[in-house]
Amino acid sequence: MRRFTLALLVSLLLVQSDAGAFCGFFVSKADTKLFNKASQVVIARSGKRTVMTLANDYQGDPAEFAMVIPVPTFIEEGQIHVGDPQVLAHLDAYTSPRLVEYHDPDPCVRAQYRQDILGAMKSAREDASRSRPQVSGEGLGVSIEASYNVGEYEILILSAKESDGLEVWLRKNGYRVPRGASQVLEGYLKQDMRFFVAKVNLKEHARQGSANLRPLQIAFESPKFMLPIRLGMLNANGPQELFVYTLTQKGRVETANYKTTKLPSGVEIPTFVKDEFGEFYRAMFDEQVRQEKMSSVFLEYAWDMGWCDPCAADPLSNEELRSLGVFWLPGGQQFRGGAAPVYVTRMHVRYDEEHFPADLVFQETGDRSNFQGRYVMRQPFAGELTCNADRYAEQVRERQEREVEMLAKLTAWEEDRIRKKVKWFRALSPNPWWEKIWN
């Protein structure tokens, strides 16, 4: 049996095969590639209208892939599209938690200090502006309400009377349904939900010339602002990572049935993390999940589209936003400087069946305050000084101690391990200041 990863809300069931101005300088970002079994969902929503873009990290034979998604309403062919993975990658980069760097000014020249800060602010603003035969459902209570070919996908819209019949139909049509699916399917049937089933059209996929499967996009109207994740946990091998990006008009989105927790942000960490930011961020997220007993959805980013400080990537263009389903944008105008009527929220959740027994339910708030996962390095002044700056040297050492303690708290790394990597700043009194060195 081939190994496969299941990382999405949407149940990826295997098909049986014939075999405030921060004024820092952006340094690095923590994108979704840092995490295994990671899937991404973009939800553009206004009123009852929803456009959902689904991407997963499935790796394997396309003949073995299928996606089964509970949907609240019938889906017509015109409501299904294939998304652009580059736009999703851009959104990921734009909203990713980020590492920023400050450089201490010359403590002997206060006027120069003010100039450096103003220059940093200006620079930051300038940077930011840049197939097998199908088995009939007769006798099983399963109806194929529609079938479509969209891009490299073959789509079915199913309805069912009973979960047992639907499970049998899926098995007879080559889906390896995980144990316990019938009970979960029954919950969706009680909500009068249908099932969106996607397989890969192998000939069309080969014609596309891409090794990866492109995102699928579905548009529908429903009063329900939710994301079904339960089916995807049934045959999952361990906890899954899910990144949810919402694009709305009013403000920040949060989960209504689970706790939404802001990640630690704005904290100062040792400068060696510059070369280990990915390792740091994974460890930090692991520790936050542990502290919250794996029961929270974490907020990583919330801001008006078109402006951030510092930016990890350029804001998305109107064309890119429309491709993600932002249907309310007026035409002919590219919004900048926070004026775009689009508010982006990025949430990150590690979930399994035990800790997340229910689907994610969202609510849009009126909160438009800015938030980003942001981690700060402060580089001590390394130039030649013209005054006695022993007090400054003392302050730097005290700051480095606090940074060690903070990093240990965030990651659960041992302080001794951290201290060995810190490039301690020290003054070799009574030598002149310009002979003070890094050790």
N, C-alpha and C positions, 0 to 999 in steps of 0.2 A: 504494500500500500504506500502510495506517495505521501510524503509529509506535506502538510499545508498549514498556512496561517489563517486564522479567522480573527479579524480585528474589528469588525464593524457591528454596529447597531443592527444593521440589516442582516439577516441571517444569511451568511455565506454558506450554503449547504453544498457539499460536494456532489457533483454529478458523477454517477458511476461511469467510468470510461471502459472502453473495450480493454484495456489493460488497467501745571504751573511751569515756567521756563526752567529747564534743568541746566541748560548751558554747558553740556558736556560734549565730548567727542565720541561718536559711536565707534566701537572697536569690534564687537562680535555679536552674533545672535544665536539663540537656542531654538532652531527650527524643529519641525516634526521628525526629521531624519535621525535625531538623537535617540528616538525610541523605537523599539521593535513592536510588532503587532499593533501598529498605529494606523488608524483610519481618520479621515477628515470628512466633515459634513458642513456645507455652507447652506444657511437658511435665510433667504431674503423674504421678508414678510411685512405686509401692510394690510391692516384690516383682517379679512379672512383669507386673503390671497397669499399663497405660499409658493415659492420656488425653491426646491431642495436639490442641491448638488452633492452627489455621493461619490467618494473616492476611497479605495481600500488598498492595502499593501499586498494583495494576493500575488503569490509567485508560484508558478507551476504551469502545467499544460492547460491552455485555454479550453480544451475539450472537457476539462473536469470542473470548470467554474460555473456557478449559478448564483444568482442573487434573488432572495425572496424577501419582499418588503411589505408589511401590512400598510395599506393606504386607506384613508377615511372615505374615499369616494371613487367612482368610476374614472379611469384615466383614458382619455382619447389619444390617438396617435400624435396629434399636434401638440400635446402637452408633454411629450417626451423628446429629449434632445441628448446629444453627446456633448459633454463639456470640454473645455480647453484646459489640459493639465497645467499649462504655463501660467494661466490666470490664477489658478488655485495656488501654485507655487509662489506667485507674487503676493497674494494675500497672506500666505503663511509667513513670508519674509517680512512683510510690512508690520505684522502684528506680533512677531516673535519677541519673547523676552530678550533683553539686550544688556550688553556690558558696555559701560561708558568710562571714559578716562579723563581725569583732571590732572593738570600739572601745577604744582605749587609755584606761585610767583616768587621772584626774588624778595626775601623778607626785608632786605635793606632798601628797597625802592618801592614805596607805597604808590607813587604816581604810576610807575610802570605796571604795578599790580592791577590798577584800575584799567589801564589800556589793554592788558592781556585779557581781562574778563570781557570787556566790551568787544574785543576782537573775536573771542571765542563765541560770543552770542551771535555776532554777525555771520561767522563761518557756519555755525550750526543752522541758522536760518537759510543760508544759501544752499547748504547740502540738502535740506529738507525740500527745496523747491524742485530739486532734480527727479450530425444529429441522428438521433435514433427515432423509430416510429413512435408516435404518441398514443398512449392508452386512453381510451374514452373515459369520461367521467360519469357516464350513465351508470346508474345503480349505486354510485358512491356519493351522490348529492353534490358533485363538483361540476360547475359550469365554466366553460371557457368563454368569457364574455367578449374578448377581443384578442387579436394577435397582430403584431406589428413587426416590421423590420426597420430598425433605427440605427444607422451607422453599422458598427460591427456587432450589434446586439439583436437577438430575437426575443421579442417581448410577448408575454401572455398576461392578460388580466383575468384572474380567477375569482369566482365566488363559490361558497360552499355552505351546505346546510349543517354539517356536523364535522367536528374536528377529526374524528376517527376516519371518516371518508376521505377528507383532504389528505391526511397522513398516508393512507393507503394509495391514493392517486399519485402523490409525490414519489412514493417508493416504487410503484409500478412504472413510473416514467423516468426512473434512473437516478432519483435523488436519494442520497444516503441521509435519511432523516435521523437526527440524534434522539436518543432516548429521552422521553419527557416532552417531546414536541407537541403531542396531542393536547396536553393540559394547557400549554401556552397558547396554542392555536385557538383553543376554545375561548380563551379570554378575549382574543381579537374578534372572534365571530360574534360574541355577545355584544360587541360594540358596533356590529354591522359593518365591519371593515372588510375590504377586498384584499387581494394579494397580487402584487406586482412581481412577476417572475421574469428574470432576464438570463438568457444563455448567450454564449458567444457564437456568432456566425463565423466559422473558421475561414471560409474563403474570403469574406470581407475583412476579417482581422488580418489575414496575410496580405491583402491588398493595401492595407493601411501602412504596413511596413514598420510597425512599432512593436517592441517586445512587451510593453506594458499595456494594460487595459485602461482606456480613457474613462474619465468620470461620467456617470449617468446623471441626468437632470430631469426632474419631474415637477410639473406645475399643477396645482390644484387649489380648490377653495374649501376651507373647512374652519369651523370655529375652534378646532383643536390645534393648539400650538404645542406639539409634542414630537418626540423622536422615539420610535420603537427600538429597544435594545435587547429585549429578553430572548428572542429567538437566536440572536447571535451569540449568546452565552452558552447555549446548550451543548454544542460540540467544540467549545473553545478549550484550548490547552493552556490554562492559567489565566491570570488577569489580562485585560485588554486595555489599550490606550485609545482614547477617543478625543479628537479635537473638534469642537463645534464653533463655527464662526456664524454669528447672526448679523444681518444687515437690516436695520430697521429705521424708522423715522423719528420716533419720540426720544429714545434713550436706551440705557443699558438693559440688557436681558439677563435674567437670572433664573435658576431652577425654582419651581414652585413647590415641588415635593421632596427636594433634597436641599441640604445646606449649601449655599454658595459662599466660598471662602476666598478672600484675596490672598494671593501669594505674598510672602515678605518682599518688600520692594524698597529701593532707595537706600539700602544698607551699604556700608563700606567694607570691602574685602581686600585681602592682600594682593599685591600687584602680580605675584606669580600665577594667579588664576587666569591672567591674560592668555597663557599658553595651555590652559586646562579648563576652559569655560564649559565645554560640553560635559566633561566629567563632573565638574562642580554642579551644573544645573541638574543633571540626572540624580546626583546624590541629594541635592537640596529638595527636589521634588519627591524622591523616595521618603525622605524624612518628614515632609509635610503630610504625605499620605499616611505614614505611620502615626503621626501625632493626631490626625483626624480620624484614625481607626478606619481608614478607607471608606468613609461615608460622606465625603464632601465632593462637590464639583468646584474646581479651582478657577478663579478669574485670573487670566494672564494679561488681558489688554481690553481697554474700553476707551474709545475716543471718537470724536467726529472724524469722518473720512476727509482727507485733504490736508490734514495738519498733524504733526507730532513733534516731539522735542525730547531727545534726538530721534531722528528717523532711522530705522534699520533698513528701509527701502523707500523708494518714491511712492507717493500715494497712488492708488489705482485710478486709471483714467475713467471717464464716463463710459467709454466703449466697453472696458473690462467690467465695470459694475453692471452694465446692462446684460452682459453675457452671463453674469451670475444671477440674473433675475431681478435686478433693481429696476422695476418697471415704472416707478413713479418719478424718475429723473426727467426734468424738462429737457427738450432737445436743444442743441446748438450752443450750449454753454458749458465750459469746463470749470468746475468750482475748485477753488483753492483757499488756503488759509482758514480752514474750519467752517467754510460757508456751505459745503455740500450738505444737502438734506439727507444724509446717510450716516447713521451711527453704527460703528462696528464693535461687536463684543466677541472676544475670544475666550472660550472656556476649555479646560483640559480636565478630563476625568479618567481615572484608572478604576475599572469596574470588574466585578464578577457576580455570579448569581447570588452568592451569599449576602453581599453587601449592597447590591442594587437590585432588589427583587421586583421593582416596578420600572416601567418605561420613564424616560425623562420628560417632564412637563415643564414648559417654560412660561414666563410672563415678562412682558415688556414694562419697564419702569419709566418714570419721567426723569430719572437721574442721568444727567449729561456730564457729570464730573469726570475728569480725565484720570485714567489709571494705566500704568504699564509696568510689567515686571522689569525692573531696572536695577542693575547692580554696578557699584561704583568703585573704581580704583583711583587712588590719589598718589601720583608720583611725586616724591620729594624733589625739591629744587636741586639740580645737579650742576649748576654753573658756578663760576667763581664769585664769591661774595666780598663785599668791601667793608663789612662791619662785623662786630662780635655778635654772632647769631647762636650762641650757646642755648639760649632759651628756645629758639626755633628747633634746634636739634633735640632738645628734651621733649618738645611737643610732638615731634615726628615719632620718637620712640614710644611715647604714650599712645599715640594713634595706632601704631603698628601692633601694640599689645591688644588694643580693643578690636582690631581687625582679625587677629588670631582667634580671640574669644568668639567673635561674631561668626566666623567661618565654621568653627567647631559646633556652635549652636545650630546653624542652618543645616549642616550636613551630617552631624554626628561623627565627623572625623576626629581622631585623637589630636589634642593640642600639640603633643610632642611631634607628631608627624607633620603638622602644619609648620611648626617653628623651624624645622630643619630645612624647609623650602623658602623661608622668608629671607630676603636680602636686607639684613638689619642695617639701619642707618645709625652711625655713631660718630661722636666727636672725639678726637684724640687729643684732648687738652694736655699740656698747654700749647700744642702746636698751633700755628696759624690756621684760621678757618679754611683757607683754600687747599689745605693739605688733608682735610677731613675726607674720608674715603668710604666706599662701599666695601663691605667684607663678604 
